[in-house]
Amino acid sequence: MITELTSANFDSFIQNASAPVLVDLWASWCGPCKMLSPLVDQLAEEMGDKLAVGKVNVDDEGEIAMRYGVQSIPTLLLFKGGELVNKNIGYVPLPALKAFVQSAM
């Protein structure tokens, strides 16, 4: 399951997750974001019991993007225990996405 994250629910989603959290920062006009989104969806489905997944539309939630220094999208943020442990900027193929997530397992 993927949760749409906003400034209202972002912090509680990250802090209260019992599993590592993958956050996809994207925008509707971003070509690489459109390519990455189905891979994030697939990963959420495959690892749903071991990974919490959220998406942030940076056009609507610029404050979240600014807080994490996001200057380019797509950006993936990986949290474990409420702390940011890894960050990836740009499109990544599925094997690299899985390896990125495994780094927090």
SERO-4910 file (N, C-alpha, C, O; in steps of 0.05 Angstrom, whole numbers):
BEGIN
 pado doro    nc1    nc2    nc3   cac1   cac2   cac3    cc1    cc2    cc3    oc1    oc2    oc3
  Met    A     17    -24      0      0      0      0     18     25      0     38     26     14
  Ile    A     10     45    -15     24     70    -17      8     92     -4    -16     94     -9
  Thr    A     21    108     12      7    130     26     15    156     13     39    162      9
  Glu    A     -5    172      6      1    199     -4      8    216     20     -7    219     39
  Leu    A     32    227     19     42    242     42     39    272     38     44    283     16
  Thr    A     31    286     59     29    315     59     43    325     84     52    309    101
  Ser    A     45    351     87     57    362    111     41    354    136     52    354    158
  Ala    A     16    348    133     -1    340    156      5    312    166      2    307    190
  Asn    A     13    294    148     17    266    157     45    256    154     51    233    162
  Phe    A     63    271    142     90    262    136    105    253    161    115    230    162
  Asp    A    108    270    181    124    263    204    114    239    219    129    222    227
  Ser    A     87    237    223     76    215    237     80    189    221     84    168    233
  Phe    A     78    190    195     82    166    178    110    156    181    114    132    184
  Ile    A    129    174    180    158    166    183    164    156    211    176    135    214
  Gln    A    154    170    231    161    163    259    146    137    269    157    122    285
  Asn    A    122    133    259    106    111    269    108     85    254     96     65    261
  Ala    A    124     85    232    126     61    216    142     40    230    163     46    242
  Ser    A    133     15    229    147     -7    242    168    -19    224    184    -35    232
  Ala    A    168    -10    199    187    -20    178    202      4    167    194     26    171
  Pro    A    223     -2    152    236     21    137    215     34    119    196     22    111
  Val    A    220     60    113    201     76     98    215     87     73    237     99     74
  Leu    A    203     82     50    213     93     24    194    115     17    170    111     15
  Val    A    205    139     12    189    162      4    198    171    -24    221    176    -29
  Asp    A    178    172    -42    183    180    -70    173    209    -73    149    214    -70
  Leu    A    192    227    -78    184    255    -84    183    259   -114    202    254   -128
  Trp    A    160    268   -124    154    269   -152    137    293   -159    129    308   -142
  Ala    A    133    296   -186    114    316   -196    102    305   -222    114    289   -236
  Ser    A     77    314   -227     63    303   -250     75    310   -277     71    295   -297
  Trp    A     91    331   -279    103    340   -304    130    327   -309    143    332   -329
  Cys    A    140    312   -290    168    301   -290    168    273   -305    157    254   -295
  Gly    A    182    272   -328    184    248   -343    197    225   -328    185    203   -327
  Pro    A    220    229   -316    233    207   -301    216    198   -277    217    175   -270
  Cys    A    200    216   -266    182    209   -244    161    189   -254    154    170   -240
  Lys    A    151    194   -278    130    176   -289    142    149   -295    128    129   -294
  Met    A    168    148   -302    181    122   -306    186    107   -280    184     83   -280
  Leu    A    193    122   -259    199    110   -234    175    101   -218    175     81   -204
  Ser    A    153    115   -221    129    110   -205    119     81   -206    113     70   -185
  Pro    A    117     69   -229    107     41   -230    126     22   -216    118      1   -205
  Leu    A    152     28   -216    172     11   -202    168     13   -172    169     -6   -157
  Val    A    163     38   -162    158     42   -134    132     28   -126    131     15   -105
  Asp    A    112     29   -143     86     15   -138     91    -15   -137     80    -28   -119
  Gln    A    107    -26   -155    113    -54   -155    127    -63   -130    121    -83   -118
  Leu    A    147    -47   -122    162    -53    -98    144    -52    -73    147    -69    -55
  Ala    A    126    -33    -72    107    -31    -50     90    -56    -48     84    -66    -26
  Glu    A     82    -66    -71     65    -90    -72     81   -115    -63     72   -131    -48
  Glu    A    106   -117    -73    123   -140    -68    132   -141    -38    134   -162    -26
  Met    A    138   -117    -27    150   -116     -1    132   -103     20    141    -93     41
  Gly    A    106   -103     14     87    -89     31     88    -95     61     83    -77     77
  Asp    A     96   -120     68     97   -126     97    124   -118    110    126   -118    134
  Lys    A    144   -112     93    170   -105    103    179    -77     98    201    -68    106
  Leu    A    162    -62     84    169    -35     75    144    -17     74    124    -25     63
  Ala    A    146      7     86    125     26     83    133     45     61    156     54     59
  Val    A    113     52     44    119     69     20    100     93     20     76     90     23
  Gly    A    112    116     16     97    140     13    106    156    -11    128    154    -20
  Lys    A     88    173    -21     94    190    -44     87    219    -36     67    225    -24
  Val    A    105    237    -45    101    266    -39    102    281    -66    121    279    -81
  Asn    A     80    294    -73     78    311    -96     91    338    -89     80    353    -74
  Val    A    115    343   -100    130    367    -92    117    393   -100    123    414    -89
  Asp    A    100    392   -120     85    416   -128     65    424   -106     60    448   -102
  Asp    A     54    404    -92     35    410    -71     48    412    -44     38    426    -26
  Glu    A     71    399    -40     84    397    -14    113    406    -15    131    391     -8
  Gly    A    117    431    -24    144    441    -28    160    443     -1    184    441     -2
  Glu    A    146    446     21    159    448     47    174    423     54    196    424     65
  Ile    A    163    400     47    176    374     52    201    372     35    222    364     45
  Ala    A    199    379     10    222    378     -8    244    397      1    268    389      1
  Met    A    237    421     10    257    439     20    271    429     45    295    432     49
  Arg    A    255    416     63    267    406     88    289    386     83    308    384     98
  Tyr    A    286    370     62    306    349     56    325    357     33    339    340     22
  Gly    A    325    383     26    344    393      6    340    382    -22    359    379    -37
  Val    A    315    375    -29    310    363    -55    310    385    -76    294    404    -75
  Gln    A    329    383    -95    331    402   -116    325    390   -143    321    404   -163
  Ser    A    323    364   -144    319    349   -169    300    326   -163    301    314   -141
  Ile    A    282    320   -182    264    298   -178    266    279   -202    273    288   -224
  Pro    A    259    254   -199    250    242   -174    273    239   -154    296    235   -161
  Thr    A    266    242   -128    284    236   -107    271    215    -89    247    217    -82
  Leu    A    287    195    -81    277    175    -62    292    179    -36    316    182    -35
  Leu    A    276    180    -14    287    182     13    281    155     27    259    145     24
  Leu    A    301    145     41    297    120     56    302    125     85    323    135     93
  Phe    A    282    118    101    283    123    130    282     96    145    269     77    136
  Lys    A    296     95    167    296     72    185    295     83    213    312     99    221
  Gly    A    276     74    229    273     83    256    268    113    258    277    126    277
  Gly    A    255    124    237    249    152    237    272    170    227    268    194    225
  Glu    A    295    158    221    318    174    213    324    169    183    321    147    173
  Leu    A    332    190    169    339    188    141    366    173    139    386    181    151
  Val    A    366    150    125    390    134    122    402    133     94    425    126     91
  Asn    A    386    141     74    396    140     47    379    158     29    356    163     35
  Lys    A    391    167      7    377    185    -12    387    178    -40    410    173    -44
  Asn    A    368    178    -59    375    173    -87    361    194   -104    338    200   -100
  Ile    A    376    206   -122    365    226   -140    365    215   -169    385    205   -178
  Gly    A    342    217   -182    339    208   -209    327    180   -212    323    166   -192
  Tyr    A    322    173   -236    310    147   -243    330    124   -237    354    127   -241
  Val    A    320    102   -226    336     78   -223    320     54   -232    296     53   -228
  Pro    A    333     35   -245    318     11   -254    311     -6   -229    322     -2   -207
  Leu    A    293    -25   -233    282    -40   -210    304    -55   -194    302    -53   -169
  Pro    A    324    -68   -206    344    -81   -189    359    -61   -171    365    -68   -148
  Ala    A    365    -38   -182    379    -18   -165    360     -7   -144    370      0   -122
  Leu    A    335     -4   -150    315      5   -130    313    -15   -107    312     -7    -84
  Lys    A    313    -41   -114    312    -62    -93    337    -61    -76    335    -64    -51
  Ala    A    360    -57    -88    385    -56    -73    385    -32    -55    395    -33    -32
  Phe    A    375     -9    -64    373     15    -49    356     10    -23    364     18     -1
  Val    A    333     -3    -27    316     -9     -4    328    -29     15    326    -26     39
  Gln    A    342    -49      4    355    -69     20    376    -57     39    382    -69     60
  Ser    A    387    -35     32    407    -22     49    396    -14     76    412     -9     95
  Ala    A    370    -13     79    357     -6    105    345    -30    119    334    -27    141
  Met    A    348    -53    107    335    -77    119    353    -89    141    346   -109    153
***
